């Protein structure tokens, strides 16, 4: 299960990179859209300013036309005054009436002059406003040019970044393909491991059932299939000669153990049958090494002396090819529930087996981890 979780994490690490690249592409597209909207708004303001300027010029022209009309009216009024003056002269109007008429005309002229001056002041103010707006438009135009230059630079940068992203995406795709290929290889190896582990579990279960069916009470390690023999039963203290009780125990367990492992069903999968001897931690390592080797050898010799009673010739030949004897001195002592060395349990002989390709399994496990 730990290995499967690691695989899923690798896969997720890959999905996270793909999401990150998609997010960056979206951010870049959003940035380009914002710049386009900004340019469009600036262009729109520029057009509105030009339209406003044209309207003010049109108003000035209207004011100028109105002034010409008023001047024409004044000219007509002057002509009228002259005509009236002639009429007054002809009609012998009194000087007071003429003076009143002139004063009235002067008043009208003064009012019109005031109006003209007010209009002139308004035109002057509008001209100043237009000049100010023209300066603002020129400033905005310069700002737009600067923004356009910045946008071109940013677009070039975006293009370079897009090319980089595409190159990185291509690299990620290539790596993903490599990971997929390696994952398939690991899955194939895992299937092979599972098959071998399944064979080992099947052999261990067959041993357990065979001992149970023969009413033989022994301890078999459920993980390794090791058969543990108590040295206190097999040998006298500090002795390497099998006791009678030990021989009876071996006559009960060894035939069953070898019969299962060397059967036609499992013989092709078994690489070794191993007899390992262990001592407690009393004494020197060298002495205990010799003691453990001699004890494991004594068990192996007893097995070889009695194999003809329960094995066929082919099975005996196979046994001699795959039998291995080891002494481990005081290494791998057995600990009790408090973590202290159990001296009695540490003095033991273990009969175990190794399947073919188990070394490959360990290498593959290390690789996969």
C-alpha positions as CSV (number, residue, x, y, z in Angstrom):
1,X,0.0,0.0,0.0
2,X,2.9,2.4,0.7
3,X,4.2,1.9,-2.8
4,X,0.9,2.6,-4.3
5,X,0.6,5.8,-2.3
6,X,4.0,6.9,-3.6
7,X,2.9,6.3,-7.1
8,X,-0.2,8.4,-6.7
9,X,2.0,11.2,-5.3
10,X,4.2,11.1,-8.3
11,X,1.2,11.3,-10.5
12,X,-0.2,14.2,-8.5
13,X,3.1,16.1,-8.6
14,X,2.7,15.9,-12.5
15,X,-0.9,17.1,-12.4
16,X,0.2,20.0,-10.3
17,X,2.8,21.2,-12.9
18,X,0.2,21.0,-15.7
19,X,-2.3,23.0,-13.6
20,X,0.5,25.6,-12.9
21,X,1.3,26.0,-16.6
22,X,-2.4,26.4,-17.5
23,X,-2.8,29.0,-14.7
24,X,0.2,31.0,-16.0
25,X,-1.2,30.9,-19.6
26,X,-4.5,32.2,-18.3
27,X,-2.8,35.0,-16.3
28,X,-0.8,36.1,-19.4
29,X,-4.0,36.2,-21.5
30,X,-5.8,38.2,-18.8
31,X,-2.9,40.7,-18.8
32,X,-3.0,41.1,-22.6
33,X,-6.8,41.7,-22.4
34,X,-6.4,44.4,-19.7
35,X,-3.8,46.2,-21.9
36,X,-6.1,46.1,-24.9
37,X,-9.0,47.5,-22.9
38,X,-6.7,50.3,-21.6
39,X,-5.6,51.3,-25.1
40,X,-9.2,51.2,-26.4
41,X,-10.4,53.5,-23.5
42,X,-7.5,55.9,-24.2
43,X,-8.4,56.0,-27.9
44,X,-12.0,56.6,-27.1
45,X,-11.1,59.5,-24.8
46,X,-8.9,61.0,-27.5
47,X,-11.7,60.8,-30.1
48,X,-14.1,62.5,-27.5
49,X,-11.6,65.3,-26.9
50,X,-11.3,65.9,-30.7
51,X,-15.1,66.1,-31.0
52,X,-15.3,68.5,-28.1
53,X,-12.6,70.7,-29.7
54,X,-14.5,70.7,-33.0
55,X,-17.7,71.7,-31.2
56,X,-15.9,74.6,-29.5
57,X,-14.6,75.8,-32.9
58,X,-18.1,75.6,-34.3
59,X,-19.4,77.7,-31.4
60,X,-16.7,80.3,-32.0
61,X,-17.7,80.4,-35.7
62,X,-21.3,80.9,-34.7
63,X,-20.3,83.7,-32.3
64,X,-18.3,85.3,-35.1
65,X,-21.2,85.1,-37.4
66,X,-23.5,86.5,-34.7
67,X,-21.1,89.4,-34.2
68,X,-21.1,90.1,-38.0
69,X,-24.8,90.1,-37.9
70,X,-24.8,92.5,-35.0
71,X,-22.3,94.7,-36.9
72,X,-24.7,94.6,-39.8
73,X,-27.5,95.5,-37.5
74,X,-25.5,98.4,-36.2
75,X,-24.8,99.5,-39.7
76,X,-28.5,99.3,-40.5
77,X,-29.2,101.2,-37.3
78,X,-26.6,103.8,-38.3
79,X,-28.3,104.1,-41.6
80,X,-31.6,104.4,-39.9
81,X,-30.2,107.0,-37.6
82,X,-29.0,109.0,-40.5
83,X,-32.3,108.6,-42.2
84,X,-34.1,109.6,-39.0
85,X,-31.7,112.6,-38.7
86,X,-32.5,113.6,-42.2
87,X,-36.2,113.2,-41.4
88,X,-35.7,115.2,-38.2
89,X,-33.9,117.9,-40.2
90,X,-36.7,117.8,-42.8
91,X,-39.4,117.9,-40.2
92,X,-37.6,120.5,-38.2
93,X,-37.4,118.4,-35.1
94,X,-36.3,120.1,-32.0
95,X,-32.8,119.7,-30.7
96,X,-34.1,118.1,-27.5
97,X,-35.8,115.3,-29.4
98,X,-32.7,114.7,-31.5
99,X,-30.6,114.7,-28.3
100,X,-32.9,112.2,-26.7
101,X,-32.8,110.1,-29.8
102,X,-29.0,110.2,-29.9
103,X,-28.8,109.4,-26.2
104,X,-31.1,106.5,-26.7
105,X,-29.0,105.3,-29.6
106,X,-25.8,105.8,-27.5
107,X,-27.4,103.7,-24.8
108,X,-28.2,101.0,-27.2
109,X,-24.7,101.2,-28.6
110,X,-23.3,101.0,-25.1
111,X,-25.4,98.0,-24.3
112,X,-24.3,96.3,-27.5
113,X,-20.7,97.2,-26.8
114,X,-21.0,95.6,-23.4
115,X,-22.5,92.5,-24.9
116,X,-19.7,92.4,-27.5
117,X,-17.1,92.8,-24.8
118,X,-18.8,90.0,-22.7
119,X,-18.8,87.8,-25.8
120,X,-15.2,88.6,-26.5
121,X,-14.2,87.7,-23.0
122,X,-16.2,84.4,-23.3
123,X,-14.4,83.7,-26.6
124,X,-11.0,84.5,-25.0
125,X,-11.8,82.2,-22.1
126,X,-13.0,79.4,-24.5
127,X,-9.8,79.9,-26.5
128,X,-7.7,79.4,-23.3
129,X,-9.8,76.3,-22.4
130,X,-9.3,74.9,-25.9
131,X,-5.5,75.5,-25.7
132,X,-5.4,73.8,-22.3
133,X,-7.5,70.9,-23.7
134,X,-5.1,70.7,-26.7
135,X,-2.2,70.4,-24.3
136,X,-4.0,67.7,-22.4
137,X,-4.7,65.8,-25.6
138,X,-1.0,66.1,-26.6
139,X,0.0,64.8,-23.2
140,X,-2.5,61.9,-23.5
141,X,-1.2,61.2,-27.0
142,X,2.4,61.0,-25.6
143,X,1.1,58.7,-22.8
144,X,-0.6,56.4,-25.3
145,X,2.6,56.2,-27.4
146,X,4.6,55.2,-24.2
147,X,1.9,52.7,-23.3
148,X,2.0,51.3,-26.9
149,X,5.8,50.9,-26.6
150,X,5.4,49.2,-23.2
151,X,2.7,46.9,-24.6
152,X,5.0,45.9,-27.6
153,X,7.8,45.1,-25.1
154,X,5.4,43.1,-22.9
155,X,4.1,41.2,-25.9
156,X,7.6,40.3,-26.9
157,X,8.3,39.2,-23.3
158,X,5.0,37.2,-23.3
159,X,6.0,35.5,-26.6
160,X,9.4,34.6,-25.1
161,X,7.7,33.3,-22.0
162,X,5.2,31.3,-24.1
163,X,8.0,29.7,-26.0
164,X,9.7,28.8,-22.7
165,X,6.4,27.4,-21.4
166,X,5.9,25.3,-24.5
167,X,9.5,24.0,-24.2
168,X,9.0,23.1,-20.6
169,X,5.7,21.5,-21.4
170,X,7.4,19.4,-24.0
171,X,10.0,18.4,-21.5
172,X,7.3,17.6,-18.9
173,X,5.5,15.4,-21.5
174,X,8.7,13.6,-22.3
175,X,9.3,13.1,-18.6
176,X,5.8,11.9,-18.2
177,X,6.3,9.3,-20.9
178,X,9.5,8.1,-19.2
179,X,7.7,7.9,-15.8
180,X,4.8,6.0,-17.4
181,X,7.3,3.5,-19.0
182,X,9.1,3.1,-15.6
183,X,5.8,2.8,-13.8
184,X,4.8,0.0,-16.2
185,X,8.2,-1.7,-15.6
186,X,7.7,-1.4,-11.8
187,X,4.2,-2.8,-12.1
188,X,5.5,-5.7,-14.1
189,X,8.2,-6.3,-11.4
190,X,5.6,-5.9,-8.7
191,X,3.4,-8.5,-10.4
192,X,6.5,-10.8,-10.4
193,X,7.1,-10.1,-6.7
194,X,3.5,-10.7,-5.9
195,X,3.7,-14.0,-7.7
196,X,6.8,-15.1,-5.8
197,X,5.5,-13.9,-2.5
198,X,2.3,-15.7,-3.2
199,X,4.3,-18.9,-3.8
200,X,6.1,-18.4,-0.5
201,X,2.9,-17.8,1.4
202,X,1.4,-20.9,-0.3
203,X,4.5,-23.0,0.8
204,X,4.2,-21.7,4.4
205,X,0.5,-22.5,4.5
206,X,1.2,-26.0,3.1
207,X,3.8,-26.6,5.8
208,X,1.4,-25.4,8.5
209,X,-1.4,-27.6,7.3
210,X,0.9,-30.6,6.9
211,X,2.2,-30.3,10.4
212,X,-1.4,-29.8,11.8
213,X,-2.7,-32.8,9.9
214,X,0.1,-34.9,11.5
215,X,-0.6,-33.5,14.9
216,X,3.0,-32.1,15.2
217,X,3.1,-28.9,17.2
218,X,6.0,-26.7,15.9
219,X,6.6,-22.9,15.5
220,X,6.7,-21.8,11.9
221,X,7.5,-18.1,11.2
222,X,4.5,-16.9,9.1
223,X,6.7,-14.5,7.2
224,X,9.8,-16.6,6.5
225,X,8.6,-20.1,6.9
226,X,11.4,-20.8,9.4
227,X,11.1,-23.8,11.6
228,X,12.5,-23.0,15.1
229,X,14.0,-25.9,17.1
230,X,14.9,-25.3,20.8
231,X,18.6,-26.1,21.4
232,X,17.7,-26.9,25.0
233,X,15.7,-29.9,23.7
234,X,18.1,-30.8,20.9
235,X,21.4,-30.6,22.8
236,X,22.7,-30.8,26.3
237,X,24.1,-27.5,27.6
238,X,27.3,-26.6,25.8
239,X,27.2,-29.8,23.8
240,X,27.0,-30.5,20.0
241,X,25.7,-34.1,20.1
242,X,22.0,-34.6,19.4
243,X,20.1,-35.9,22.4
244,X,17.7,-38.7,22.0
245,X,14.8,-36.3,22.5
246,X,16.3,-34.1,19.9
247,X,16.5,-37.0,17.4
248,X,12.9,-37.8,18.1
249,X,11.9,-34.2,17.4
250,X,13.9,-34.2,14.1
251,X,12.3,-37.5,13.0
252,X,8.9,-35.8,13.5
253,X,9.5,-32.4,11.8
254,X,12.3,-32.9,9.1
255,X,10.4,-35.5,7.0
256,X,7.3,-33.3,6.8
257,X,9.3,-30.1,6.2
258,X,11.4,-31.7,3.4
259,X,8.5,-33.6,1.9
260,X,6.6,-30.4,1.3
261,X,9.5,-28.4,0.0
262,X,10.8,-31.1,-2.3
263,X,7.4,-32.1,-3.6
264,X,6.7,-31.7,-7.4
265,X,4.5,-28.7,-6.7
266,X,7.2,-26.6,-5.0
267,X,10.6,-28.1,-5.8
268,X,11.2,-26.0,-8.9
269,X,10.7,-22.8,-6.8
270,X,13.0,-23.7,-3.8
271,X,16.6,-22.4,-4.1
272,X,17.9,-23.5,-0.7
273,X,17.0,-25.4,2.4
274,X,19.0,-23.7,5.2
275,X,19.9,-24.9,8.7
276,X,21.1,-22.0,10.9
277,X,22.5,-22.4,14.4
278,X,22.4,-19.7,17.1
279,X,23.7,-19.4,20.7
280,X,23.0,-17.1,23.6
281,X,25.3,-14.2,24.4
282,X,27.4,-15.9,27.1
283,X,31.1,-16.6,26.1
284,X,33.2,-15.2,23.2
285,X,32.0,-14.8,19.7
286,X,34.5,-17.3,18.3
287,X,33.6,-20.0,20.8
288,X,29.8,-19.5,20.1
289,X,30.5,-19.4,16.4
290,X,32.1,-22.9,16.5
291,X,29.3,-24.1,18.8
292,X,26.5,-22.9,16.5
293,X,28.2,-24.3,13.4
294,X,28.7,-27.7,15.0
295,X,25.1,-27.8,16.2
296,X,23.6,-26.9,12.8
297,X,26.0,-29.4,11.2
298,X,24.8,-32.1,13.6
299,X,21.2,-31.5,12.5
300,X,22.2,-31.6,8.8
301,X,24.1,-34.8,9.3
302,X,21.1,-36.4,11.0
303,X,18.9,-35.3,8.1
304,X,21.3,-36.8,5.5
305,X,21.6,-40.0,7.5
306,X,17.8,-40.4,7.7
307,X,16.7,-39.0,4.4
308,X,16.4,-42.4,2.7
309,X,13.5,-43.2,5.1
310,X,11.2,-40.5,3.8
311,X,12.6,-39.2,0.6
312,X,12.9,-40.7,-2.9
313,X,16.2,-40.8,-4.7
314,X,15.4,-37.7,-6.8
315,X,14.3,-35.9,-3.7
316,X,17.5,-36.9,-1.9
317,X,19.6,-35.8,-4.8
318,X,17.8,-32.4,-4.8
319,X,18.2,-32.1,-1.1
320,X,22.0,-32.5,-1.2
321,X,22.2,-29.9,-4.0
322,X,20.3,-27.2,-2.1
323,X,21.1,-27.9,1.6
324,X,23.1,-25.2,3.3
325,X,24.4,-25.1,6.9
326,X,25.4,-21.9,8.8
327,X,26.5,-21.0,12.2
328,X,25.7,-17.4,13.4
329,X,27.2,-17.4,16.9
330,X,25.4,-15.0,19.3
331,X,24.0,-12.7,16.5
332,X,20.3,-12.1,16.2
333,X,19.4,-12.9,19.9
334,X,15.7,-13.3,20.8
335,X,14.3,-10.5,22.9
336,X,11.5,-10.9,25.5
337,X,8.5,-8.5,25.8
338,X,10.6,-6.1,27.9
339,X,13.3,-5.9,25.2
340,X,15.8,-8.0,27.2
341,X,17.7,-11.0,25.7
342,X,15.9,-14.3,26.3
343,X,18.9,-16.6,26.8
344,X,16.9,-19.8,26.4
345,X,15.1,-18.8,23.3
346,X,18.3,-17.4,21.7
347,X,19.8,-20.9,21.9
348,X,18.1,-22.4,18.8
349,X,18.4,-24.1,15.5
350,X,16.3,-22.8,12.6
351,X,15.4,-24.8,9.5
352,X,14.3,-22.4,6.7
353,X,14.0,-22.2,2.9
354,X,14.8,-19.6,0.3
355,X,12.9,-19.4,-2.9
356,X,14.5,-18.6,-6.3
357,X,14.6,-14.9,-7.2
358,X,14.2,-13.8,-3.5
359,X,17.4,-11.8,-3.9
360,X,15.9,-10.1,-6.9
361,X,12.8,-9.3,-4.9
362,X,14.9,-7.5,-2.3
363,X,16.7,-5.5,-5.0
364,X,13.3,-4.6,-6.5
365,X,11.9,-3.6,-3.2
366,X,14.9,-1.4,-2.6
367,X,14.5,0.2,-6.1
368,X,10.8,0.7,-5.7
369,X,11.2,2.3,-2.2
